[in-house]
């Protein structure tokens, strides 16, 4: 069974991280870490952290002894959606003081898929340098940039972003692609 780590860090659009977790196929074993900052953003944006997703193991961000903190734990991919600038900077500098940053460090050292969805704008020169540094070592930098051809509603536009993230990780997901109708 495939495994994926879904980390949700403290930036606006925490719902996108949770929606990504929800759309993953049931055949994928999911590990979810929600940072302290993300829990605060959930309160400000949604009033509460959404209900748990089936086939998902929830881990605490302060538990540096959790299974995903070890390279011997085989996991094909990890995403950080959304990725706060703080989390991005820590990953770029090799700071592993939380489970999210430790697991990201493991994914990098093991040469596994790591996708970061930075969520702030505009990007400062420092943030752009951190993204470039990570991109050069194979980290996928994929901010949630909308394509308005996907539809008119926010859900349709978000589905495009979710689908593009799935494509990058080789996960099947049906969404409206450029020039196509949704099947």
N, C-alpha and C positions, 0 to 999 in steps of 0.2 A: 504494500500500500504506500502511495506517495504521501509525503509529509510537507507541510508548509507552516511557517511561522508568520503570523499577522500581528505586527506591532502597531499600536495606535499611540502616537505621541501628542504632546500638548500644543497643537496648532488648530486654527479654525478649520472646519470641515471634517471633524472627527466622524461624522456620519458616513463619509466615503470609505473610511477604514472598516467600519462595521458593515456597510453594504458589501464591500469586497469579501469579507468573511462569509456573509450570508449567501453569496452567489457561487461560492466554490462547490464543486460537485461533492456529493456525499461520500464518494470513494476516496477522498483525500482526508487524511488525518490532519486536523488543524490544531495549532497551538497559538493561543492569543495572549498577548501581554498589553495591558492598558496602563500607560504611565500615570503618575499622580497628576501631572499637568493636563493630560487628556481627560481625566475624571472631572477636573475643574471646568474644562471647556464643554464637556457634555452637559454639565449643570447649566452653564450660561447659554448654550445653543439648543438644548433639547429637554431640559429639566431633569432627566434621569438617564442612566446608562441603559441601553436597550436590553431586551431579554436575551438570555444565552442562546447560542446557536448549537444545534445538534452536532455530534461528532467533533466537539471542540474541547480541548483541555485548556483551562484558564490558569495562567501563572502570574505570580506577583512580581512586579518590576524590581523590587528590592531583594528578591530571592536569587542571589548569584550562584547558588548551588543547584538550581533547577537543571533538568536534563538538557535543555537547549543551550546551556552555557558551555557545553563540552563538544569538542570536535569529534569525539567518538559517537555522538548522537547524529546519525545520518538523517539529514533533512535536505531535500532538493532545493528549496527556495525559501527566501524570507522577504517580506515587504514591510516597509514602514510607511503607513498611510494614515493620516498625513505625517510628514516628517518635519518637525519643528526645526528652526534654525539652530537651536541649542543641541538637539540630537544630531543633526547633520555635522556640526562642528566637532562634537565629541567623536563621532565615527571617523571623520577625516583625520583627526589627531590621535586616534588610537586610545582614547579614554574609555575605559570599560567599567564605569562605576554603577551601572544599572544593568538589569537583565537584558533590556533592549540593546544597549550599546555593547554589552559583552557578546550577545548572540550575533550581532552584526559583525563584530570583530572575528568571531569564529567563522562566519560565512566567508569573509574575505580571506582569512588564512587558509581555509580549506578549498578555496576556488569554486565556491557554490554561488548560485544566483542570489543576488541581493538587489532589490529594487527600492529606491527611495523616491517618495513623492513630496518634494519640498513645497511648502504652502505659505508663502508670504510674498508680498510684492510691494515695491520693486525689490529686486535682488541687489544687495550691495556688492561691491567688489570683493569683499571678504567671502561672502556666501558663494559668489561665482567661482572664486578660486578654490573653495572647498569642494564644490561640485565638479570642477575640472579635475582636481586631484583624485577624487574618487572614480570619476569616469575613466581616467587613464589606467586605473588598475582593474577595470572590468565591472564596476558597480553601475547598475542601470539607473540613470537619473531621469525620472518621468513625472514631472509635475502635472497636476490635474488641469490641463489646458483643454478648454472646450472646443468642439467642432459643432457649429450651429446647424450644419446639414443633418445632424442626427435627429432633429425634431424641434418642437417648440417648447415642450415642458422641461422643467429642470430634471425630472427623472429620466427622460429620453436623452438629454445631453449628458447626464452623469453615466448612463449606460454605455455611451461611447467611450468615456474615460475608463470605466471598469473593463470593458472589452479589450481596449488597447493594452491595459496592464496584463490581462489574461493572455493575450497574444504574445507578449514579451516573455512570459513564463511557460508557454506551451500548454496552456490550460484551455480547454474548449469552452466557449461562451458565445451565445448567439446575440449579436447586436447589429444595428444598422451601420454598415460600412459605406464609405464614399461610393456613390453611384449605384448602390444596391438598395433593395427593399428588404425589410426584415421578414424572414421566413416564418 
